[in-house]
Amino acid sequence: MGQKKFKWSNLYLIFVFIVLYLPILYLIFYSFNEGGTMNSFTGFTWEYYQAVFADKRLISIVLNTLLVALLSSLLATIIGTLGAIGIHYVKKRQTRNTLMSFNNVLMVSPDVIIGASFLIMFTFVGFKLGFASVLLSHIAFSIPIVVLMVLPKLQEMNPSMITAARDLGANNLQVLSKIILPSITPGILAGYFMAFTYSLDDFAVTFFVTGNGFSTLSVEIYSRARQGVSLEINALSAIMFLFALILVVGYYFIQQYNMTKKQKSRERERAKVVDLL
């Protein structure tokens, strides 16, 4: 066997990952620093993690952030999935492209512009800023993400399955629940997790639409960081990084489970065909 050739692309990927993860690891490392600064490591301590869990206001903000992320991603996934199905089955190609263009506007627009637009709208209609305004804003900018995740799965779906279901007498609701939704489940899950992570770490939009008495984690970290370097922020960031890592790993295993399930189903179908022959 010949030796594998060295690929510069692998070296580039390693460099990119180092650039991305080294600051995070640096931040996590100093969250255990007994000296209280990020200049030199003087000793190991759990003090700042204990301070995070002892801070009732911070815990309340974390719960607010998770609640907004869970609700907004769930509602955005439902609306975005139905929207993707609607766009996919539009007969006129020009109309479909126009709808996709409108959907992509929020994806390419700067977060500052989106946040300012929501602020102007809420102020104009007299809507009180707080939990509801943040939730509605997060739903709005998460819907296009879900649409983009679900549409490719709709395009991959075999249309003959729907035709066969209708020939067997299935109505629209049965086609949706028995054929379409099971076929695009991986895209729906991907859209949900993407919407959840976008909502979880959003700052720019939330900064504009949050009100007095309500805050999310990103806004709180920004406010505390302006007051000076605190290793409590490092500890909190480390916890959130670990939480995000668990989400990614969980999503990976869900994907692997779905792929294994599909593969076993195909093998059973092949075995049935072989038995018939």
C-alpha positions in Angstrom: 0.0 0.0 0.0 1.3 3.4 -0.9 1.7 6.2 1.6 -1.1 8.7 1.8 -0.4 12.1 0.2 -0.3 15.1 2.5 -3.2 17.4 1.9 -2.9 21.1 2.5 -6.7 21.3 2.9 -6.3 19.2 6.1 -3.7 21.6 7.5 -6.0 24.6 6.6 -8.9 22.9 8.5 -6.7 22.3 11.5 -5.6 25.9 11.5 -9.3 27.1 11.3 -10.3 24.9 14.2 -7.4 26.2 16.3 -8.3 29.8 15.5 -12.0 29.2 16.5 -11.5 27.1 19.6 -8.3 28.5 21.1 -10.0 31.7 22.5 -12.8 29.5 24.0 -10.4 27.1 25.6 -8.4 30.2 26.9 -11.6 31.6 28.4 -12.5 28.3 30.0 -9.0 27.7 31.4 -9.0 31.1 33.2 -12.5 30.5 34.6 -10.7 28.2 37.2 -8.0 30.9 38.1 -7.8 31.6 41.8 -6.1 34.9 41.1 -9.2 36.5 39.6 -7.5 37.8 36.4 -6.7 36.5 33.0 -3.0 37.6 33.2 -1.5 34.7 35.0 -2.8 31.4 36.4 -2.1 31.3 40.2 -4.2 28.3 41.3 -7.2 26.2 40.7 -10.6 27.1 42.1 -14.3 26.4 41.7 -15.2 29.8 43.2 -16.6 31.4 40.1 -18.8 28.5 39.2 -20.2 28.5 42.7 -20.8 32.2 42.3 -22.7 31.6 39.1 -25.1 29.1 40.7 -25.5 31.3 43.8 -26.5 34.3 41.7 -30.3 34.1 41.7 -30.7 36.9 39.2 -28.4 35.2 36.8 -30.1 31.9 37.1 -33.4 33.6 36.4 -32.0 35.2 33.3 -30.6 31.8 32.1 -34.1 30.3 32.6 -35.6 33.2 30.6 -33.2 32.7 27.8 -33.9 28.9 27.7 -37.7 29.6 27.8 -37.5 32.0 24.9 -35.2 29.7 22.9 -37.4 26.7 23.4 -40.7 28.4 22.6 -39.4 30.5 19.7 -37.7 27.5 18.1 -40.8 25.3 18.5 -43.2 27.9 17.1 -40.7 28.8 14.3 -40.3 25.2 13.4 -44.1 24.6 13.1 -44.6 27.8 11.0 -41.4 27.3 9.0 -42.2 23.7 8.1 -45.7 24.6 6.9 -44.2 27.6 5.0 -41.6 25.3 3.3 -44.3 22.8 2.3 -46.4 25.7 0.9 -43.4 27.1 -1.0 -42.5 23.7 -2.4 -45.9 23.0 -3.8 -46.4 26.4 -5.4 -47.0 25.6 -9.1 -45.6 28.7 -10.7 -41.8 28.8 -10.6 -41.6 32.6 -10.6 -43.9 32.8 -7.6 -41.9 30.2 -5.8 -38.6 32.1 -6.4 -40.2 35.3 -5.2 -41.3 33.7 -2.0 -37.8 32.3 -1.5 -36.3 35.7 -2.1 -38.6 37.2 0.7 -37.6 34.3 3.0 -33.9 35.0 2.4 -34.1 38.7 3.1 -34.0 38.1 6.8 -31.1 35.7 6.4 -28.8 38.3 4.7 -30.0 41.4 6.5 -27.8 42.6 9.4 -29.0 41.8 12.8 -28.8 45.5 13.8 -31.2 46.4 11.0 -33.6 43.6 12.0 -33.5 44.6 15.6 -34.1 48.3 14.9 -37.0 47.4 12.5 -38.7 45.4 15.2 -38.1 48.2 17.8 -39.7 50.8 15.5 -42.7 48.4 14.8 -43.3 47.6 18.4 -43.0 51.3 19.4 -45.4 52.3 16.6 -48.1 49.9 17.6 -47.6 50.5 21.3 -46.5 47.0 22.1 -44.8 46.7 25.5 -41.2 45.6 25.3 -40.3 42.5 27.3 -40.8 38.8 27.1 -43.4 38.9 24.4 -41.5 41.3 22.1 -38.3 39.2 22.4 -40.3 36.0 21.7 -42.0 37.4 18.6 -38.7 38.7 17.3 -36.9 35.4 17.8 -39.8 33.5 16.1 -39.6 35.9 13.1 -35.8 35.6 12.5 -35.9 31.8 13.1 -38.6 31.0 10.5 -36.3 31.5 7.4 -33.7 29.2 9.0 -36.3 26.4 9.4 -37.5 26.9 5.8 -34.0 26.6 4.4 -33.5 23.4 6.5 -36.8 21.7 5.4 -36.9 22.6 1.7 -34.0 20.3 0.6 -35.7 17.4 2.3 -38.9 18.2 0.4 -37.0 18.3 -2.8 -35.4 14.9 -2.0 -38.8 13.3 -1.3 -40.1 10.8 -3.9 -43.4 12.4 -5.3 -44.6 8.9 -6.4 -45.3 8.1 -2.7 -47.8 11.0 -2.5 -49.4 9.9 -5.8 -49.7 6.3 -4.5 -51.2 7.5 -1.2 -53.8 9.5 -3.1 -54.6 6.6 -5.4 -55.3 4.5 -2.2 -57.8 7.1 -1.0 -55.7 9.2 1.4 -56.9 12.7 2.1 -54.7 15.8 2.4 -54.3 15.5 6.2 -53.3 11.8 5.9 -50.8 12.6 3.1 -49.3 15.3 5.3 -49.1 13.2 8.5 -48.2 9.8 7.0 -46.1 10.7 4.0 -44.7 14.2 4.0 -43.8 14.8 7.7 -42.0 11.4 8.2 -40.0 12.0 5.0 -38.8 15.5 6.1 -38.3 14.8 9.8 -34.5 15.1 9.6 -34.9 18.6 8.1 -37.4 19.6 10.7 -35.1 18.5 13.5 -32.2 20.3 11.9 -34.3 23.4 11.6 -35.4 23.2 15.2 -31.8 22.8 16.5 -30.6 25.7 14.3 -33.4 28.0 15.4 -32.7 27.0 19.1 -29.0 27.9 18.9 -29.7 31.1 17.0 -32.2 32.2 19.6 -29.9 31.1 22.5 -26.9 33.3 21.5 -28.7 36.2 19.7 -27.6 39.6 21.0 -28.2 42.3 18.4 -31.9 41.8 17.9 -32.6 41.0 21.6 -30.7 44.2 22.6 -33.2 46.3 20.7 -36.5 44.6 21.7 -35.9 43.7 25.4 -37.5 45.9 28.0 -37.0 46.8 31.7 -37.3 43.8 34.0 -36.5 41.2 31.3 -33.1 40.2 29.9 -31.5 37.3 28.1 -28.1 35.8 28.7 -26.3 37.5 25.8 -27.5 41.0 26.9 -26.6 40.3 30.5 -23.1 39.1 29.6 -22.6 42.3 27.5 -23.8 44.5 30.4 -21.5 42.8 32.9 -18.5 42.8 30.5 -18.8 46.6 30.2 -18.2 46.9 34.0 -14.9 45.1 33.8 -13.4 41.6 33.4 -15.1 39.1 35.8 -14.2 35.4 35.8 -17.8 34.8 36.7 -18.5 35.6 33.1 -15.9 33.1 32.0 -17.5 30.4 34.2 -20.9 31.2 32.8 -19.6 31.1 29.2 -17.9 27.8 29.9 -21.2 26.3 31.1 -23.1 27.6 28.0 -20.4 26.2 25.7 -20.7 22.8 27.4 -24.5 23.0 27.0 -24.2 23.8 23.3 -21.7 20.9 22.9 -24.2 18.5 24.5 -26.9 19.8 22.0 -24.6 19.2 19.0 -23.7 15.7 20.2 -27.3 14.9 21.0 -28.3 16.0 17.5 -25.5 13.9 16.0 -26.8 10.8 17.8 -30.4 11.5 16.7 -29.2 11.7 13.1 -27.3 8.4 13.4 -30.3 6.8 14.9 -32.5 7.9 12.1 -30.0 6.7 9.5 -29.7 3.3 11.2 -33.5 3.0 11.4 -33.9 3.8 7.7 -31.1 1.4 6.7 -32.7 -1.4 8.8 -36.1 -0.6 7.1 -34.6 -0.9 3.7 -32.9 -4.2 4.6 -36.2 -5.6 5.8 -37.9 -4.5 2.5 -35.1 -6.1 0.5 -35.4 -9.3 2.5 -39.2 -9.4 1.8 -38.5 -9.0 -2.0 -35.9 -11.8 -1.9 -38.4 -14.1 -0.1 -41.0 -13.4 -2.7 -38.6 -14.2 -5.5 
